[in-house]
C-alpha cells in the first residue's frame, strides 16, 4: 500500500492532453503515463498547474484523473491537484479524487482574496479534518497570492494536518526555511516544484521534485535524483545543467503551451491548451523543435 511518508524521487506534474475541441484526449493521457513511467518516475501528479486544473471544467478534471489512475494501473501512486477558491469546493475535489483512486491530494490555499496565516491554518485543518486522503500543501504564491510561511507549514506538519508540501515558489530561501522548520519530522515530505532547483533541494533534505519538465524528459530528471542518491555529484551537476537548459526552452509562450508542444513533437499528444490559451507560435515551436532534436528528445527530421 502506498504511504506518502515513503514517497521520494521524481513525479511529473502531468499535462492534460486535449483535443482541438477542448475535450480530454484519453488515449493521449495513456501514452503520456506510459512515457513517464518508462522514464523511471516514482509517482504522478494529475491536475496540477501544468495540468491546467484551474482552466478545466469538472467533467474534464474527472476524466483526466480517472484516465491517469487507470493508465498507471497501480505501477506508481497518483496524486490529484486541487486548486479551488473556497473550502467547500476543495472538499468536493478531494472527495472526488478519493473515489477515482488517487492516493493523496495536493491542495493549494484559497486564491483570489489575500489571506493571513491564521486563515491558511484554518483552511487546511478544516479540510483535513474529514478528508479521505492525505493532504499535501501546494505553495505557489505567484498563482495564489498566498505564501504558507515555513512556521505555518511546520505547525500543520507537526499536528499531522498535512503530510507534505510541494513548493513551486522558485524561492530557495523559502524552501530552505521549510526544510529547516520540518527537519525533525522524518515522515514529512518536502518536494520542490522547480525543476531547476532539484539538486540544491536534495542537498537540503528535499524528497525530490514534482515538476513539468518530467513530461518531456523524465529520464533526465530521474538521473539527477539517482546520481545524488549514489553520491555522484559530478554527474548530478552535469545533468542538472542539462535540465536547466531544457526548462528554459519549455518556458516559451503562455504556460504550459511549450510543454504541450514538446509532447506533441514527441508524438504523445496534440498541442492544444485549455481555452483561451493558444498553442506555441511557429517561431517558438521551430526553436523548440531544433533544441529537442539536438538533445535527442525527438526524432530528427530528414533534411
For each residue, the residues with C-beta under 8 A, 3 or more apart:
1:
2: 6 7 77 103
3: 6 7
4: 7 103 104 134 136 163 164 189
5: 163 186 187 188 189
6: 2 3
7: 2 3 4 11 42 43 77 164 189 207 208
8: 42 189 207 208 225
9: 41 42 43 207 208 222 225
10: 40 41 42 208 209 211 214 218 221 222 225
11: 7 41 42 43 44 45 79 191 208 209 210 211 214
12: 36 41 44 45 210 211 212 214 215 218
13: 45 48 49 50 51 81 193 210 211 212 214 215
14: 29 32 33 36 44 45 46 48 50 51 68 215
15: 32 50 51 52 212 215 256 259 260 263 269
16: 24 29 46 47 51 52 53 56 60 64 274
17: 24 25 28 29 32 260 263 268 269 270
18: 22 23 24 25 60 269 270 272 273 274
19: 22 23 24 25 270 272
20: 270 272
21:
22: 18 19 60 272 274 275
23: 18 19 60
24: 16 17 18 19 29 60 63 64 67
25: 17 18 19 28 29 269 270
26: 29 30 63 67
27: 30 31
28: 17 25 31 32 268 269 270
29: 14 16 17 24 25 26 32 33 64 67 68 71
30: 26 27 33 34 67 70 71
31: 27 28 34 35 267 268 269
32: 14 15 17 28 29 35 36 71 215 263 268 269
33: 14 29 30 36 37 44 68 71 72
34: 30 31 37 38 71
35: 31 32 38 39 218 266 268
36: 12 14 32 33 39 41 44 214 215 218
37: 33 34 40 41 44 72 75 76
38: 34 35 218
39: 35 36 214 217 218 219 221 222
40: 10 37 218 219 222 226
41: 9 10 11 12 36 37 44 76 214 218 221 222
42: 7 8 9 10 11 76 208
43: 7 9 11 76 77 78 79 103
44: 11 12 14 33 36 37 41 68 72 76 77 78 79
45: 11 12 13 14 48 51 78 79 80 81 106 166 210
46: 14 16 51 64 65 68 69 78 79 80 81 102
47: 16 51 53 56 61 64 65 80 81 82
48: 13 14 45 51 53 81 106 138 210
49: 13 52 53 54 81 83 140 143 168 255 256
50: 13 14 15 212 215 255 256 259
51: 13 14 15 16 45 46 47 48 56 64 81
52: 15 16 49 55 56 256 273 274
53: 16 47 48 49 56 61 81 82 83
54: 49 83 143
55: 52 273 274 275 277
56: 16 47 51 52 53 60 61 64 274
57: 60 61
58: 61 62
59: 62 63
60: 16 18 22 23 24 56 57 63 64
61: 47 53 56 57 58 64 65 93 96
62: 58 59 65 66 96 100
63: 24 26 59 60 66 67
64: 16 24 29 46 47 51 56 60 61 67 68
65: 46 47 61 62 68 69 78 80 96 97 100 101 102
66: 62 63 69 70 100 101
67: 24 26 29 30 63 64 70 71
68: 14 29 33 44 46 64 65 71 72 78
69: 46 65 66 72 78 100 101 102
70: 30 66 67 73
71: 29 30 32 33 34 67 68
72: 33 37 44 68 69 75 76 77 78
73: 70
74:
75: 37 72
76: 37 41 42 43 44 72
77: 2 7 43 44 72 103 104
78: 43 44 45 46 65 68 69 72 101 102 103
79: 11 43 44 45 46 102 103 104 105 106 136 210
80: 45 46 47 65 93 94 97 100 102 104 105 106 133
81: 13 45 46 47 48 49 51 53 105 106 107 108 138
82: 47 53 90 93 94 97 105 106 107 108 138
83: 49 53 54 107 108 111 138 143 144
84: 89 90 92 93 108 110
85: 89 110 111 112
86: 89 90 110
87: 90 91 110 123 126 127
88: 91 92
89: 84 85 86 92 93
90: 82 84 86 87 93 94 107 110 123 127
91: 87 88 94 95 127 130 131
92: 84 88 89 95 96
93: 61 80 82 84 89 90 96 97 105
94: 80 82 90 91 97 98 105 107 127 131 132 133 135
95: 91 92 98 99 132
96: 61 62 65 92 93 99 100
97: 65 80 82 93 94 100 102 105 133
98: 94 95 102 105 132 133
99: 95 96
100: 62 65 66 69 80 96 97
101: 65 66 69 78
102: 46 65 69 78 79 80 97 98 105 133
103: 2 4 43 77 78 79 133 134
104: 4 77 79 80 133 134 135 136 163
105: 79 80 81 82 93 94 97 98 102 131 133 134 135 136
106: 45 48 79 80 81 82 136 137 138 166 210
107: 81 82 83 90 94 124 127 135 136 137 138
108: 81 82 83 84 111 138 140 143 144
109: 115 120 123 124 137 138 144 146 148
110: 84 85 86 87 90 113 115 119 123 144 146
111: 83 85 108 143 144 145 146
112: 85 145
113: 110
114: 145 146
115: 109 110 119 120 123 146
116: 119 120
117: 120 121 148 149 151 152
118: 121 122
119: 110 115 116 122 123
120: 109 115 116 117 123 124 146 148 152
121: 117 118 124 125 152 155 156
122: 118 119 125 126
123: 87 90 109 110 115 119 120 126 127
124: 107 109 120 121 127 128 135 137 156 161 162
125: 121 122 128 129 156 159 161
126: 87 122 123 129
127: 87 90 91 94 107 123 124 131 135
128: 124 125 131 135 161 162
129: 125 126
130: 91
131: 91 94 105 127 128 134 135
132: 94 95 98
133: 80 94 97 98 102 103 104 105
134: 4 103 104 105 131 163 164
135: 94 104 105 107 124 127 128 131 161 162 163
136: 4 79 104 105 106 107 162 163 164 165 166 189 191
137: 106 107 109 124 148 153 156 162 164 165 166
138: 48 81 82 83 106 107 108 109 165 166 168
139: 147 148 153 165 166 167 168 169 174
140: 49 108 143 144 166 168 169 193
141: 144 145 146 147 169
142: 168 169 170
143: 49 54 83 108 111 140
144: 83 108 109 110 111 140 141
145: 111 112 114 141
146: 109 110 111 114 115 120 141
147: 139 141 169 174
148: 109 117 120 137 139 152 153 165
149: 117 152 153
150: 153 154 174 177 178 180 181
151: 117 154 155 181
152: 117 120 121 148 149 155 156
153: 137 139 148 149 150 156 157 162 165 178 181 182
154: 150 151 157 158 178 181 182 185
155: 121 151 152 158 159
156: 121 124 125 137 152 153 159 161 162
157: 153 154 160 161 162 165 182 185 188
158: 154 155 185
159: 125 155 156
160: 157 163
161: 124 125 128 135 156 157
162: 124 128 135 136 137 153 156 157 165 188
163: 4 5 104 134 135 136 160 187 188 189
164: 4 7 134 136 137 188 189 190 191 207
165: 136 137 138 139 148 153 157 162 178 188 189 190 191
166: 45 106 136 137 138 139 140 191 192 193 210
167: 139 171 174 175 178 190 191 192 193 194
168: 49 138 139 140 142 192 193 194
169: 139 140 141 142 147 174 175 194
170: 142 194 196 197
171: 167 174 175
172: 175 176 197 200 201
173: 176 177
174: 139 147 150 167 169 171 177 178
175: 167 169 171 172 178 179 190 192 197 201 204 206
176: 172 173 179 180 204
177: 150 173 174 180 181
178: 150 153 154 165 167 174 175 181 182 190
179: 175 176 182 183 190 204 205 206
180: 150 176 177 183
181: 150 151 153 154 177 178
182: 153 154 157 178 179 185 188 190
183: 179 180 205
184:
185: 154 157 158 182 188
186: 5
187: 5 163
188: 5 157 162 163 164 165 182 185
189: 4 5 7 8 136 163 164 165 207
190: 164 165 167 175 178 179 182 201 205 206 207
191: 11 136 164 165 166 167 206 207 208 209 210
192: 166 167 168 175 197 198 201 206 208 209 210 211
193: 13 140 166 167 168 209 210 211
194: 167 168 169 170 197 198 201 209 211
195: 198 209 211 212 213 214 221 243 244 246 247
196: 170 240 243 244 247
197: 170 172 175 192 194 200 201
198: 192 194 195 201 202 206 208 209 211 221 224 225 240 243
199: 202 203 224 228 236 237 240
200: 172 197 203 204
201: 172 175 190 192 194 197 198 204 206 209
202: 198 199 205 206 208 224 225 228
203: 199 200 228
204: 175 176 179 200 201
205: 179 183 190 202
206: 175 179 190 191 192 198 201 202 209
207: 7 8 9 164 189 190 191
208: 7 8 9 10 11 42 191 192 198 202 225
209: 10 11 191 192 193 194 195 198 201 206 214 221 225
210: 11 12 13 45 48 79 106 166 191 192 193
211: 10 11 12 13 192 193 194 195 198 214 221
212: 12 13 15 50 195 215 247 250 256 259
213: 195 216 217 220 221 243 246 247 250 259
214: 10 11 12 13 36 39 41 195 209 211 217 218 221 222
215: 12 13 14 15 32 36 50 212 218 259 262 263
216: 213 246 250 259 262 263 266 292 297
217: 39 213 214 220 221 243 246 295 297
218: 10 12 35 36 38 39 40 41 214 215 221 222
219: 39 40 222 223
220: 213 217 223 224 239 242 243 246
221: 10 39 41 195 198 209 211 213 214 217 218 224 225 243
222: 9 10 39 40 41 214 218 219 225 226
223: 219 220 226 227 235 239
224: 198 199 202 220 221 227 228 236 239 240 243
225: 8 9 10 198 202 208 209 221 222 228 229
226: 40 222 223 229 230
227: 223 224 230 232 233 235 236 239
228: 199 202 203 224 225 231 232 233 236
229: 225 226
230: 226 227
231: 228
232: 227 228 235 236
233: 227 228 236 237
234: 237 238
235: 223 227 232 238 239
236: 199 224 227 228 232 233 239 240
237: 199 233 234 240 241
238: 234 235 241 242
239: 220 223 224 227 235 236 242 243
240: 196 198 199 224 236 237 243 244
241: 237 238 244 245
242: 220 238 239 245 246 295
243: 195 196 198 213 217 220 221 224 239 240 246 247
244: 195 196 240 241 247 248
245: 241 242 248 249 291
246: 195 213 216 217 220 242 243 249 250 291 295 297
247: 195 196 212 213 243 244 250 251
248: 244 245 251
249: 245 246 252 258 287 288 291 292
250: 212 213 216 246 247 258 259 262 288
251: 247 248 255 258
252: 249 257 258 280 284 287 288
253: 257 258 261 278 279 280 281 284
254: 257 273 277 278
255: 49 50 251 258 259
256: 15 49 50 52 212 259 260 273
257: 252 253 254 260 261 271 273 277 278 279 280
258: 249 250 251 252 253 255 261 262 280 284 288
259: 15 50 212 213 215 216 250 255 256 262 263
260: 15 17 256 257 263 264 269 270 271 272 273 279 280
261: 253 257 258 264 265 271 279 280 284 285 288
262: 215 216 250 258 259 265 266 288 292 297 298
263: 15 17 32 215 216 259 260 266 268 269
264: 260 261 267 268 269 270 271
265: 261 262 288 289 292 298
266: 35 216 262 263 292 297 298
267: 31 264
268: 17 28 31 32 35 263 264
269: 15 17 18 25 28 31 32 260 263 264
270: 17 18 19 20 25 28 260 264
271: 257 260 261 264 279 280
272: 18 19 20 22 260 279
273: 18 52 55 254 256 257 260 277 278 279
274: 16 18 22 52 55 56 277
275: 22 55
276:
277: 55 254 257 273 274
278: 253 254 257 273 281
279: 253 257 260 261 271 272 273 285
280: 252 253 257 258 260 261 271 284 285 288
281: 253 278 284 285
282: 285 286
283: 286 287
284: 252 253 258 261 280 281 287 288
285: 261 279 280 281 282 288 289
286: 282 283 289 290
287: 249 252 283 284 290 291
288: 249 250 252 258 261 262 265 280 284 285 291 292
289: 265 285 286 292 293 298
290: 286 287 293 294
291: 245 246 249 287 288 294 295
292: 216 249 262 265 266 288 289 295 297 298
293: 289 290 296 297 298 299 300 301
294: 290 291
295: 217 242 246 291 292
296: 293
297: 216 217 246 262 266 292 293
298: 262 265 266 289 292 293
299: 293
300: 293
301: 293
302:
303:
